[in-house]
């Protein structure tokens, strides 16, 4: 009796669409890098705009209380900063916002988050941007990030 199984390998349509080799178009990458460099002058303002949104989320919590709606709004602001911090040349903002997100990720446990720890994260993000502490290579930045992460680990063990 012969083996009836056959391996069918469909063509790699993605590779054909983005180019041969590894699928990396060097010209497209170079254009993207140039476009990013051209926008870099606006990064500080865009980051400040994100901080304004974060401040507004914190303000809503102070005015309306810590509710599922205000907590979710804060989570979205933190999530945006987690994604944008490094792009805006502030990997430390990404790290601190990531710590804040870790505390708020689980919608079922979000309401248990201590507001003092939420405020500490927001204050830290505001401070590192104000003082232009971009990475955790700066001793103050490293201490801030490590302390906040330790507090989140106490609150919400991995």
DSSP file (Angstrom, degrees, kcal/mol; ACC not computed):
  #  RESIDUE AA STRUCTURE BP1 BP2  ACC     N-H-->O    O-->H-N    N-H-->O    O-->H-N    TCO  KAPPA ALPHA  PHI   PSI    X-CA   Y-CA   Z-CA
    1    1 A X              0   0    0      0, 0.0     2,-0.2     0, 0.0     3,-0.0   0.000 360.0 360.0 360.0 134.6    0.0    0.0    0.0
    2    2 A X        -     0   0    0      1,-0.1     2,-0.6     2,-0.0     0, 0.0  -0.522 360.0 -98.3 -92.2 160.8    1.4    3.4   -0.9
    3    3 A X        -     0   0    0     -2,-0.2    -1,-0.1     1,-0.1     0, 0.0  -0.681  29.9-164.2 -79.4 117.0    1.3    6.6    1.2
    4    4 A X        +     0   0    0     -2,-0.6     2,-0.2     2,-0.0    -1,-0.1   0.521  53.4 109.0 -82.4  -3.4   -1.6    8.7    0.1
    5    5 A X        -     0   0    0      2,-0.0     2,-0.4     1,-0.0    -2,-0.1  -0.476  45.5-174.7 -78.0 145.5   -0.4   11.9    1.8
    6    6 A X        -     0   0    0     -2,-0.2     2,-0.6     2,-0.0    -2,-0.0  -0.990  21.4-134.2-135.6 143.1    0.9   14.8   -0.2
    7    7 A X        -     0   0    0     -2,-0.4     2,-0.6     2,-0.0    -2,-0.0  -0.883  19.8-162.8 -99.1 123.0    2.4   18.0    0.8
    8    8 A X        -     0   0    0     -2,-0.6     2,-0.7     2,-0.0    -2,-0.0  -0.925   2.3-166.0-107.5 123.2    1.0   21.0   -1.0
    9    9 A X        -     0   0    0     -2,-0.6     3,-0.1     3,-0.0     2,-0.0  -0.906  11.1-151.4-111.0 105.3    3.1   24.2   -0.8
   10   10 A X        -     0   0    0     -2,-0.7    -2,-0.0     1,-0.1     2,-0.0  -0.366  33.0 -91.3 -70.7 155.5    1.1   27.2   -2.0
   11   11 A X        -     0   0    0      1,-0.1     2,-1.4    -2,-0.0     3,-0.2  -0.334  37.3-112.7 -65.0 149.4    3.1   30.1   -3.6
   12   12 A X     >  +     0   0    0      1,-0.2     4,-1.4    -3,-0.1    -1,-0.1  -0.678  39.3 176.3 -86.2  90.0    4.2   32.8   -1.2
   13   13 A X  H  > S+     0   0    0     -2,-1.4     4,-1.8     1,-0.2    -1,-0.2   0.824  74.9  59.3 -67.0 -32.1    2.1   35.6   -2.4
   14   14 A X  H  > S+     0   0    0      1,-0.2     4,-2.5     2,-0.2     5,-0.3   0.929 103.7  50.9 -63.2 -44.5    3.3   38.0    0.3
   15   15 A X  H  > S+     0   0    0      1,-0.2     4,-1.4     2,-0.2    -1,-0.2   0.883 109.7  50.6 -60.7 -37.9    6.9   37.6   -0.9
   16   16 A X  H  < S+     0   0    0     -4,-1.4    -1,-0.2     1,-0.2    -2,-0.2   0.857 112.2  48.0 -67.8 -33.0    5.9   38.4   -4.4
   17   17 A X  H  < S+     0   0    0     -4,-1.8    -2,-0.2     1,-0.2    -1,-0.2   0.880 119.9  34.4 -76.2 -38.4    4.0   41.5   -3.3
   18   18 A X  H  < S-     0   0    0     -4,-2.5    -2,-0.2     1,-0.3    -1,-0.2   0.540 121.7 -91.2 -96.9  -6.8    6.7   43.0   -1.1
   19   19 A X     <  -     0   0    0     -4,-1.4    -1,-0.3    -5,-0.3    -2,-0.1  -0.361  43.9 -71.4 117.5 162.6    9.7   41.9   -3.1
   20   20 A X  S >  S+     0   0    0     -2,-0.1     3,-2.2    -4,-0.1     4,-0.4   0.147  94.1  36.9 -74.9-165.6   12.1   39.0   -3.3
   21   21 A X  T 3  S-     0   0    0      1,-0.3    -2,-0.1     2,-0.1    -6,-0.0  -0.387 133.8 -14.1  61.9-125.9   14.8   38.1   -0.9
   22   22 A X  T 3  S-     0   0    0      2,-0.2    -1,-0.3    -2,-0.2    -2,-0.1   0.342  96.8-104.4 -92.0   6.3   13.8   38.8    2.7
   23   23 A X  S <  S+     0   0    0     -3,-2.2     2,-0.6     1,-0.3    -2,-0.1   0.663  80.9 130.8  80.9  15.5   10.8   40.9    1.6
   24   24 A X        -     0   0    0     -4,-0.4     2,-0.9     4,-0.0    -1,-0.3  -0.908  46.7-155.7-108.4 122.4   12.6   44.1    2.6
   25   25 A X     >  -     0   0    0     -2,-0.6     4,-2.3     1,-0.2     3,-0.3  -0.845   5.1-159.7 -95.7 106.2   12.7   46.9    0.1
   26   26 A X  H  > S+     0   0    0     -2,-0.9     4,-2.4     1,-0.2    -1,-0.2   0.842  90.0  53.3 -58.2 -36.7   15.7   48.9    1.0
   27   27 A X  H  > S+     0   0    0      2,-0.2     4,-2.4     1,-0.2    -1,-0.2   0.908 108.9  48.8 -65.9 -40.7   14.5   52.0   -0.9
   28   28 A X  H  > S+     0   0    0     -3,-0.3     4,-2.3     2,-0.2    -2,-0.2   0.902 111.5  49.6 -65.5 -40.7   11.2   51.9    1.0
   29   29 A X  H  X S+     0   0    0     -4,-2.3     4,-2.4     2,-0.2    -2,-0.2   0.925 110.9  49.7 -63.4 -44.1   13.0   51.6    4.3
   30   30 A X  H  X S+     0   0    0     -4,-2.4     4,-2.1     1,-0.2    -2,-0.2   0.898 111.3  49.1 -62.6 -40.8   15.3   54.5    3.5
   31   31 A X  H  X S+     0   0    0     -4,-2.4     4,-2.4     2,-0.2    -1,-0.2   0.899 110.9  50.3 -65.0 -39.8   12.3   56.6    2.6
   32   32 A X  H  X S+     0   0    0     -4,-2.3     4,-2.3     2,-0.2    -2,-0.2   0.904 110.1  49.9 -65.2 -41.2   10.5   55.7    5.8
   33   33 A X  H  X S+     0   0    0     -4,-2.4     4,-2.3     2,-0.2    -1,-0.2   0.896 111.1  49.0 -64.4 -40.0   13.7   56.6    7.8
   34   34 A X  H  X S+     0   0    0     -4,-2.1     4,-2.3     2,-0.2    -2,-0.2   0.903 110.5  50.4 -65.4 -41.0   13.9   60.0    6.1
   35   35 A X  H  X S+     0   0    0     -4,-2.4     4,-1.5     1,-0.2    -2,-0.2   0.902 110.4  50.2 -63.8 -39.9   10.2   60.7    6.7
   36   36 A X  H  X S+     0   0    0     -4,-2.3     4,-1.0     1,-0.2    -2,-0.2   0.903 109.6  50.5 -64.8 -41.1   10.7   59.8   10.4
   37   37 A X  H  < S+     0   0    0     -4,-2.3     3,-0.5     1,-0.2     4,-0.4   0.896 108.2  53.3 -61.9 -40.2   13.7   62.2   10.6
   38   38 A X  H  < S+     0   0    0     -4,-2.3     3,-0.4     1,-0.2    -1,-0.2   0.830 111.9  45.0 -65.4 -31.5   11.7   64.9    9.0
   39   39 A X  H >X S+     0   0    0     -4,-1.5     3,-2.4     1,-0.2     4,-0.5   0.626  87.7  91.1 -85.9 -13.5    9.0   64.5   11.6
   40   40 A X  H >X S+     0   0    0     -4,-1.0     3,-1.2    -3,-0.5     4,-0.5   0.800  76.8  63.9 -55.8 -32.0   11.4   64.3   14.6
   41   41 A X  H 34 S+     0   0    0     -4,-0.4     4,-0.3    -3,-0.4    -1,-0.3   0.764 103.9  48.9 -63.1 -23.4   11.2   68.0   15.1
   42   42 A X  H <> S+     0   0    0     -3,-2.4     4,-2.5     1,-0.2    -1,-0.3   0.538  85.4  90.9 -92.5  -8.2    7.5   67.6   16.0
   43   43 A X  H <X S+     0   0    0     -3,-1.2     4,-2.9    -4,-0.5     5,-0.2   0.895  83.2  53.4 -57.6 -44.0    8.1   64.7   18.4
   44   44 A X  H  X S+     0   0    0     -4,-0.5     4,-2.4     1,-0.2    -1,-0.2   0.923 112.2  44.4 -59.5 -44.3    8.4   66.9   21.5
   45   45 A X  H  > S+     0   0    0     -4,-0.3     4,-2.4     2,-0.2    -1,-0.2   0.918 113.3  50.3 -67.2 -41.9    5.1   68.7   20.7
   46   46 A X  H  X S+     0   0    0     -4,-2.5     4,-1.8     2,-0.2    -2,-0.2   0.902 111.2  49.0 -63.3 -39.6    3.3   65.4   20.0
   47   47 A X  H  X S+     0   0    0     -4,-2.9     4,-2.1    -5,-0.2    -1,-0.2   0.914 109.9  51.4 -65.5 -41.6    4.6   63.9   23.2
   48   48 A X  H  X S+     0   0    0     -4,-2.4     4,-2.1    -5,-0.2    -2,-0.2   0.882 107.1  54.2 -61.3 -37.4    3.4   67.0   25.1
   49   49 A X  H  X S+     0   0    0     -4,-2.4     4,-1.7     1,-0.2    -1,-0.2   0.887 108.0  49.6 -62.7 -38.6    0.0   66.6   23.5
   50   50 A X  H  X S+     0   0    0     -4,-1.8     4,-2.2     2,-0.2    -2,-0.2   0.866 108.2  53.3 -67.9 -36.0   -0.1   63.0   24.8
   51   51 A X  H  X S+     0   0    0     -4,-2.1     4,-3.1     2,-0.2    -2,-0.2   0.887 105.2  54.7 -65.6 -38.6    0.8   64.2   28.3
   52   52 A X  H  X S+     0   0    0     -4,-2.1     4,-2.2     2,-0.2    -1,-0.2   0.914 108.9  48.1 -59.6 -42.4   -2.1   66.7   28.1
   53   53 A X  H  X S+     0   0    0     -4,-1.7     4,-2.1     2,-0.2    -2,-0.2   0.890 111.5  50.0 -65.1 -39.3   -4.4   63.8   27.4
   54   54 A X  H  X S+     0   0    0     -4,-2.2     4,-2.2     2,-0.2    -2,-0.2   0.925 110.4  49.9 -64.3 -44.1   -2.9   61.8   30.2
   55   55 A X  H  X S+     0   0    0     -4,-3.1     4,-2.7     1,-0.2    -2,-0.2   0.892 109.2  52.3 -59.8 -40.1   -3.4   64.8   32.6
   56   56 A X  H  X S+     0   0    0     -4,-2.2     4,-2.3     2,-0.2    -1,-0.2   0.891 108.0  50.9 -64.6 -39.0   -7.0   65.1   31.4
   57   57 A X  H  X S+     0   0    0     -4,-2.1     4,-1.6     2,-0.2    -1,-0.2   0.908 112.0  47.1 -64.3 -41.0   -7.5   61.4   32.2
   58   58 A X  H  X S+     0   0    0     -4,-2.2     4,-2.0     1,-0.2    -2,-0.2   0.900 110.7  53.1 -65.8 -40.6   -6.1   61.9   35.7
   59   59 A X  H  X S+     0   0    0     -4,-2.7     4,-2.3     1,-0.2    -2,-0.2   0.887 105.8  53.1 -61.6 -40.1   -8.2   65.1   36.1
   60   60 A X  H  X>S+     0   0    0     -4,-2.3     4,-3.5     1,-0.2     5,-0.6   0.895 107.4  51.8 -62.4 -39.3  -11.4   63.1   35.2
   61   61 A X  H  X5S+     0   0    0     -4,-1.6     4,-1.6     1,-0.2    -1,-0.2   0.916 111.6  46.9 -63.9 -41.3  -10.5   60.6   37.9
   62   62 A X  H  <5S+     0   0    0     -4,-2.0    -2,-0.2     2,-0.2    -1,-0.2   0.869 121.1  37.2 -67.6 -36.2  -10.1   63.3   40.5
   63   63 A X  H  <5S+     0   0    0     -4,-2.3    -2,-0.2    -5,-0.2    -3,-0.2   0.908 131.6  24.7 -81.7 -44.9  -13.4   65.0   39.4
   64   64 A X  H  <5S-     0   0    0     -4,-3.5    -3,-0.2     1,-0.3    -2,-0.2   0.585 109.0-116.2 -99.4 -13.3  -15.6   62.0   38.7
   65   65 A X     << -     0   0    0     -4,-1.6     2,-1.3    -5,-0.6    -1,-0.3  -0.231  45.1 -55.0  95.4 168.6  -14.0   59.4   40.8
   66   66 A X  S    S+     0   0    0     -2,-0.1     2,-0.2    -4,-0.1    -5,-0.1  -0.715  75.9 157.0 -87.4  96.1  -12.2   56.2   39.9
   67   67 A X     >  -     0   0    0     -2,-1.3     4,-2.8     1,-0.1     5,-0.3  -0.676  59.3 -99.9-114.1 166.9  -14.9   54.5   37.8
   68   68 A X  H  > S+     0   0    0     -2,-0.2     4,-2.1     1,-0.2     5,-0.2   0.887 124.5  49.5 -54.6 -37.4  -14.8   51.8   35.2
   69   69 A X  H  > S+     0   0    0      2,-0.2     4,-2.1     1,-0.2    -1,-0.2   0.935 113.4  42.8 -69.6 -46.0  -15.1   54.5   32.5
   70   70 A X  H  > S+     0   0    0      2,-0.2     4,-2.1     1,-0.2    -2,-0.2   0.858 114.5  52.2 -70.1 -32.8  -12.4   56.8   33.9
   71   71 A X  H  X S+     0   0    0     -4,-2.8     4,-2.4     2,-0.2    -1,-0.2   0.906 109.7  48.7 -66.7 -41.6  -10.1   53.8   34.5
   72   72 A X  H  X S+     0   0    0     -4,-2.1     4,-2.4    -5,-0.3    -2,-0.2   0.898 109.4  52.8 -65.8 -39.2  -10.5   52.7   31.0
   73   73 A X  H  X S+     0   0    0     -4,-2.1     4,-2.0     2,-0.2    -1,-0.2   0.920 110.3  47.7 -61.2 -43.8   -9.8   56.2   29.7
   74   74 A X  H  X S+     0   0    0     -4,-2.1     4,-2.7     1,-0.2     5,-0.2   0.908 109.4  54.3 -62.6 -41.9   -6.6   56.2   31.7
   75   75 A X  H  X S+     0   0    0     -4,-2.4     4,-2.8     1,-0.2    -2,-0.2   0.922 107.6  49.4 -58.9 -44.9   -5.7   52.8   30.4
   76   76 A X  H  X S+     0   0    0     -4,-2.4     4,-2.3     2,-0.2    -1,-0.2   0.902 111.4  49.3 -62.8 -40.4   -6.1   54.0   26.8
   77   77 A X  H  X S+     0   0    0     -4,-2.0     4,-2.1     2,-0.2    -2,-0.2   0.926 113.4  46.4 -63.6 -44.4   -3.9   57.0   27.5
   78   78 A X  H  X S+     0   0    0     -4,-2.7     4,-2.4     1,-0.2    -2,-0.2   0.903 111.4  51.9 -64.2 -41.0   -1.2   54.8   29.1
   79   79 A X  H  X S+     0   0    0     -4,-2.8     4,-1.8    -5,-0.2    -2,-0.2   0.902 108.3  51.2 -63.9 -41.0   -1.4   52.3   26.2
   80   80 A X  H  X S+     0   0    0     -4,-2.3     4,-2.2     1,-0.2    -1,-0.2   0.932 112.0  46.8 -60.2 -45.8   -0.9   55.1   23.7
   81   81 A X  H  X S+     0   0    0     -4,-2.1     4,-2.6     1,-0.2    -2,-0.2   0.862 106.8  57.8 -66.6 -35.5    2.2   56.4   25.5
   82   82 A X  H  < S+     0   0    0     -4,-2.4     4,-0.4     1,-0.2    -1,-0.2   0.905 114.2  39.0 -59.1 -40.5    3.5   52.9   25.8
   83   83 A X  H  < S+     0   0    0     -4,-1.8     4,-0.4    -5,-0.2    -2,-0.2   0.805 123.2  39.3 -79.2 -30.1    3.4   52.6   22.1
   84   84 A X  H  X S+     0   0    0     -4,-2.2     4,-2.6    -5,-0.2     6,-0.2   0.714  91.9  82.7 -96.2 -22.4    4.5   56.1   21.2
   85   85 A X  T  <>S+     0   0    0     -4,-2.6     5,-3.3     1,-0.2     7,-0.2   0.906  97.4  40.6 -52.1 -52.0    7.2   56.8   23.8
   86   86 A X  T >45S+     0   0    0     -4,-0.4     3,-1.9     3,-0.2    -1,-0.2   0.894 113.1  54.9 -66.7 -39.5   10.1   55.1   22.0
   87   87 A X  T 345S+     0   0    0     -4,-0.4    -1,-0.2     1,-0.3    -2,-0.2   0.891 108.1  50.0 -58.4 -38.9    8.9   56.5   18.6
   88   88 A X  T 3<5S-     0   0    0     -4,-2.6    -1,-0.3     2,-0.1    -2,-0.2   0.218 127.4-103.0 -86.6  15.5    9.1   60.0   20.2
   89   89 A X  T < 5S+     0   0    0     -3,-1.9    -3,-0.2    -5,-0.2     2,-0.2   0.771  93.9 110.1  70.9  30.2   12.6   59.2   21.4
   90   90 A X    >>< +     0   0    0     -5,-3.3     4,-1.5    -6,-0.2     3,-0.9  -0.627  30.4 165.3-130.1  73.0   11.6   58.6   25.0
   91   91 A X  H 3> S+     0   0    0      1,-0.3     4,-2.2    -5,-0.2    -5,-0.2   0.790  77.3  63.6 -61.1 -24.5   12.0   54.8   25.7
   92   92 A X  H 3> S+     0   0    0     42,-2.7     4,-2.6     2,-0.2    -1,-0.3   0.878  99.6  52.2 -66.4 -35.8   11.7   55.6   29.4
   93   93 A X  H <> S+     0   0    0     -3,-0.9     4,-2.9    41,-0.3     5,-0.3   0.913 108.4  51.7 -63.0 -41.8    8.1   56.9   28.8
   94   94 A X  H  X S+     0   0    0     -4,-1.5     4,-2.1     1,-0.2    -2,-0.2   0.924 111.3  47.6 -59.0 -44.3    7.4   53.6   27.1
   95   95 A X  H  X S+     0   0    0     -4,-2.2     4,-1.8     2,-0.2    -2,-0.2   0.937 115.3  42.8 -64.9 -47.6    8.8   51.7   30.1
   96   96 A X  H  X S+     0   0    0     -4,-2.6     4,-2.1     1,-0.2    -2,-0.2   0.916 115.4  49.0 -67.7 -42.4    6.8   53.6   32.7
   97   97 A X  H  X S+     0   0    0     -4,-2.9     4,-2.7    -5,-0.2    -1,-0.2   0.861 108.5  55.5 -64.3 -34.0    3.6   53.6   30.7
   98   98 A X  H  X S+     0   0    0     -4,-2.1     4,-2.2    -5,-0.3    -1,-0.2   0.886 106.3  50.3 -63.3 -38.9    4.1   49.9   30.2
   99   99 A X  H  X S+     0   0    0     -4,-1.8     4,-1.4     2,-0.2    -2,-0.2   0.906 111.2  48.6 -64.4 -42.0    4.2   49.5   34.0
  100  100 A X  H  X S+     0   0    0     -4,-2.1     4,-1.2     1,-0.2    -2,-0.2   0.911 110.6  51.2 -63.2 -43.2    1.0   51.5   34.3
  101  101 A X  H  X S+     0   0    0     -4,-2.7     4,-2.1     1,-0.2     3,-0.4   0.894 103.6  58.5 -60.9 -40.1   -0.6   49.4   31.6
  102  102 A X  H  < S+     0   0    0     -4,-2.2     4,-0.4     1,-0.3    -1,-0.2   0.885 106.9  48.4 -57.7 -37.7    0.4   46.2   33.4
  103  103 A X  H  < S+     0   0    0     -4,-1.4    -1,-0.3    -3,-0.2    -2,-0.2   0.800 122.1  34.0 -70.7 -28.6   -1.6   47.4   36.4
  104  104 A X  H  < S+     0   0    0     -4,-1.2    -2,-0.2    -3,-0.4    -1,-0.2   0.478  88.8  96.9-107.3  -5.2   -4.6   48.3   34.3
  105  105 A X  S  < S+     0   0    0     -4,-2.1     2,-1.0    -5,-0.1    -1,-0.1   0.885  72.3  68.2 -55.8 -45.2   -4.5   45.5   31.6
  106  106 A X    >>  -     0   0    0     -4,-0.4     3,-1.5     1,-0.2     4,-1.2  -0.667  68.4-162.9 -83.5 104.7   -7.0   43.2   33.3
  107  107 A X  T 34 S+     0   0    0     -2,-1.0     4,-0.4     1,-0.3    -1,-0.2   0.799  88.7  59.5 -58.5 -29.3  -10.3   45.0   33.1
  108  108 A X  T 34 S+     0   0    0      1,-0.2    -1,-0.3     2,-0.1     3,-0.1   0.766 116.3  31.4 -70.5 -25.6  -11.7   42.7   35.8
  109  109 A X  T X4 S+     0   0    0     -3,-1.5     3,-1.8     1,-0.1     4,-0.4   0.412  91.4  99.4-109.7  -1.5   -9.0   43.8   38.3
  110  110 A X  G >< S+     0   0    0     -4,-1.2     3,-1.4     1,-0.3    -2,-0.1   0.834  76.9  58.3 -56.7 -37.3   -8.6   47.4   37.0
  111  111 A X  G 3  S+     0   0    0     -4,-0.4    -1,-0.3     1,-0.3    -2,-0.1   0.624  97.6  62.1 -73.4 -11.2  -10.8   48.9   39.7
  112  112 A X  G <  S+     0   0    0     -3,-1.8    -1,-0.3     2,-0.1    -2,-0.2   0.540  75.2 117.8 -88.2  -7.4   -8.6   47.4   42.5
  113  113 A X  S <  S-     0   0    0     -3,-1.4     2,-0.4    -4,-0.4    -9,-0.0  -0.381  74.5-114.3 -64.0 131.6   -5.6   49.5   41.3
  114  114 A X    >>  -     0   0    0      1,-0.2     4,-1.8    -2,-0.1     3,-0.8  -0.521  16.7-145.1 -68.7 124.9   -4.4   51.9   44.0
  115  115 A X  H 3> S+     0   0    0     -2,-0.4     4,-2.8     1,-0.3     5,-0.2   0.802  98.1  61.7 -63.8 -27.6   -4.9   55.4   42.8
  116  116 A X  H 3> S+     0   0    0      1,-0.2     4,-1.9     2,-0.2    -1,-0.3   0.883 106.2  46.2 -64.7 -35.3   -1.8   56.6   44.6
  117  117 A X  H <> S+     0   0    0     -3,-0.8     4,-1.8     2,-0.2    -2,-0.2   0.848 110.9  52.2 -74.7 -34.4    0.2   54.2   42.4
  118  118 A X  H  X S+     0   0    0     -4,-1.8     4,-2.2     2,-0.2    -2,-0.2   0.951 111.3  47.5 -61.3 -48.4   -1.6   55.4   39.3
  119  119 A X  H  X S+     0   0    0     -4,-2.8     4,-3.1     1,-0.2     5,-0.2   0.876 107.3  56.6 -60.7 -38.6   -0.8   59.0   40.2
  120  120 A X  H  X S+     0   0    0     -4,-1.9     4,-2.1     1,-0.2    -1,-0.2   0.896 108.1  47.6 -61.9 -40.0    2.9   58.0   40.8
  121  121 A X  H  X S+     0   0    0     -4,-1.8     4,-2.6     2,-0.2    -1,-0.2   0.933 113.2  47.5 -64.7 -45.9    3.1   56.7   37.3
  122  122 A X  H  X S+     0   0    0     -4,-2.2     4,-2.5     1,-0.2    -2,-0.2   0.926 112.9  48.6 -62.5 -44.9    1.5   59.7   35.8
  123  123 A X  H  X S+     0   0    0     -4,-3.1     4,-2.5     1,-0.2    -1,-0.2   0.888 111.0  51.3 -62.1 -39.1    3.7   62.0   37.8
  124  124 A X  H  X S+     0   0    0     -4,-2.1     4,-2.6    -5,-0.2     5,-0.2   0.917 110.2  48.1 -65.5 -43.6    6.8   60.1   36.7
  125  125 A X  H  X S+     0   0    0     -4,-2.6     4,-1.9     1,-0.2     5,-0.2   0.940 113.1  48.4 -61.2 -46.5    5.9   60.3   33.0
  126  126 A X  H  X S+     0   0    0     -4,-2.5     4,-2.5    -5,-0.2    -2,-0.2   0.914 112.9  48.9 -59.3 -43.6    5.3   64.0   33.4
  127  127 A X  H  X S+     0   0    0     -4,-2.5     4,-2.8     1,-0.2    -2,-0.2   0.899 109.1  50.0 -66.7 -42.7    8.6   64.5   35.2
  128  128 A X  H  <>S+     0   0    0     -4,-2.6     5,-2.8     2,-0.2     4,-0.3   0.871 114.6  45.1 -68.7 -32.8   10.8   62.5   32.8
  129  129 A X  H ><5S+     0   0    0     -4,-1.9     3,-0.9    -5,-0.2    -2,-0.2   0.934 113.9  49.0 -71.9 -45.5    9.4   64.5   29.8
  130  130 A X  H 3<5S+     0   0    0     -4,-2.5    -2,-0.2     1,-0.2    -3,-0.2   0.913 119.3  38.3 -58.0 -43.8    9.7   67.8   31.6
  131  131 A X  T 3<5S-     0   0    0     -4,-2.8    -1,-0.2    -5,-0.2    -2,-0.2   0.363 110.1-122.3 -91.8   5.1   13.3   67.0   32.6
  132  132 A X  T < 5 +     0   0    0     -3,-0.9     2,-1.0    -4,-0.3    -3,-0.2   0.879  51.4 160.9  55.3  44.4   14.1   65.4   29.2
  133  133 A X      < +     0   0    0     -5,-2.8    -1,-0.2    -6,-0.2    -2,-0.1  -0.828   8.1 171.6 -93.3  99.4   15.1   62.1   30.8
  134  134 A X        +     0   0    0     -2,-1.0   -42,-2.7    -3,-0.1   -41,-0.3   0.797  51.7  29.3 -87.8 -30.0   14.8   59.9   27.8
  135  135 A X  S >  S-     0   0    0    -44,-0.2     3,-1.1   -43,-0.1     6,-0.2  -0.810  74.7-114.2-129.9 167.6   16.3   56.5   28.8
  136  136 A X  T 3  S+     0   0    0     -2,-0.3     6,-0.2     1,-0.2    -1,-0.0   0.343 101.8  85.9 -83.7   8.1   16.8   54.4   31.9
  137  137 A X  T 3  S+     0   0    0      4,-0.1     2,-0.4     5,-0.1    -1,-0.2   0.735  71.9  86.8 -73.0 -23.3   20.5   54.9   31.5
  138  138 A X  S <> S-     0   0    0     -3,-1.1     4,-2.8     1,-0.1     5,-0.2  -0.642  87.0-133.4 -74.0 130.3   19.9   58.1   33.5
  139  139 A X  H  > S+     0   0    0     -2,-0.4     4,-2.3     1,-0.2     5,-0.2   0.858 104.5  48.3 -59.3 -37.0   20.1   57.2   37.2
  140  140 A X  H  > S+     0   0    0      2,-0.2     4,-2.7     1,-0.2    -1,-0.2   0.922 113.0  48.5 -67.7 -43.0   16.9   59.1   38.2
  141  141 A X  H  > S+     0   0    0     -6,-0.2     4,-2.5     2,-0.2     5,-0.2   0.919 112.1  48.4 -61.9 -44.0   15.0   57.5   35.3
  142  142 A X  H  X S+     0   0    0     -4,-2.8     4,-2.9     2,-0.2     5,-0.3   0.930 112.4  48.7 -62.2 -45.7   16.2   54.0   36.2
  143  143 A X  H  X S+     0   0    0     -4,-2.3     4,-2.5    -5,-0.2     5,-0.2   0.922 111.9  49.2 -61.9 -44.6   15.3   54.5   39.8
  144  144 A X  H  X S+     0   0    0     -4,-2.7     4,-2.5     2,-0.2     5,-0.2   0.958 114.7  44.1 -57.5 -52.0   11.8   55.8   38.9
  145  145 A X  H  X S+     0   0    0     -4,-2.5     4,-2.6     1,-0.2     5,-0.2   0.926 115.4  47.1 -62.3 -46.4   11.1   52.9   36.5
  146  146 A X  H  X S+     0   0    0     -4,-2.9     4,-2.2    -5,-0.2    -1,-0.2   0.899 113.0  49.0 -64.7 -40.3   12.5   50.2   38.9
  147  147 A X  H  X S+     0   0    0     -4,-2.5     4,-2.2    -5,-0.3    -1,-0.2   0.933 113.4  45.9 -64.9 -46.0   10.6   51.6   41.9
  148  148 A X  H  X S+     0   0    0     -4,-2.5     4,-2.4    -5,-0.2    -2,-0.2   0.921 112.8  50.1 -63.5 -43.4    7.3   51.8   40.0
  149  149 A X  H  X S+     0   0    0     -4,-2.6     4,-2.3    -5,-0.2    -1,-0.2   0.885 109.8  51.5 -62.9 -38.2    7.7   48.3   38.5
  150  150 A X  H  X S+     0   0    0     -4,-2.2     4,-1.9     2,-0.2    -1,-0.2   0.906 110.1  48.9 -64.9 -41.1    8.5   46.9   42.0
  151  151 A X  H  X S+     0   0    0     -4,-2.2     4,-2.3     2,-0.2    -2,-0.2   0.887 111.0  49.7 -66.1 -38.7    5.3   48.5   43.4
  152  152 A X  H  X S+     0   0    0     -4,-2.4     4,-3.5     1,-0.2    -1,-0.2   0.896 108.9  53.1 -66.1 -38.6    3.3   47.1   40.5
  153  153 A X  H  < S+     0   0    0     -4,-2.3    -2,-0.2     2,-0.2    -1,-0.2   0.871 109.5  48.7 -64.2 -36.2    4.8   43.7   41.1
  154  154 A X  H  < S+     0   0    0     -4,-1.9     3,-0.4     1,-0.2    -1,-0.2   0.917 117.1  42.0 -66.5 -42.7    3.7   43.9   44.8
  155  155 A X  H  < S+     0   0    0     -4,-2.3     2,-0.3     1,-0.3    -2,-0.2   0.908 134.0  18.0 -68.5 -43.1    0.2   45.0   43.8
  156  156 A X  S  < S-     0   0    0     -4,-3.5    -1,-0.3    -5,-0.2    -2,-0.2  -0.715  81.0-153.1-136.5  81.9   -0.1   42.5   41.0
  157  157 A X              0   0    0     -3,-0.4    -3,-0.1    -2,-0.3    -4,-0.1  -0.208 360.0 360.0 -58.2 145.5    2.4   39.6   41.1
  158  158 A X              0   0    0     -5,-0.0    -1,-0.2     0, 0.0    -5,-0.0   0.477 360.0 360.0 -66.7 360.0    3.3   38.0   37.8
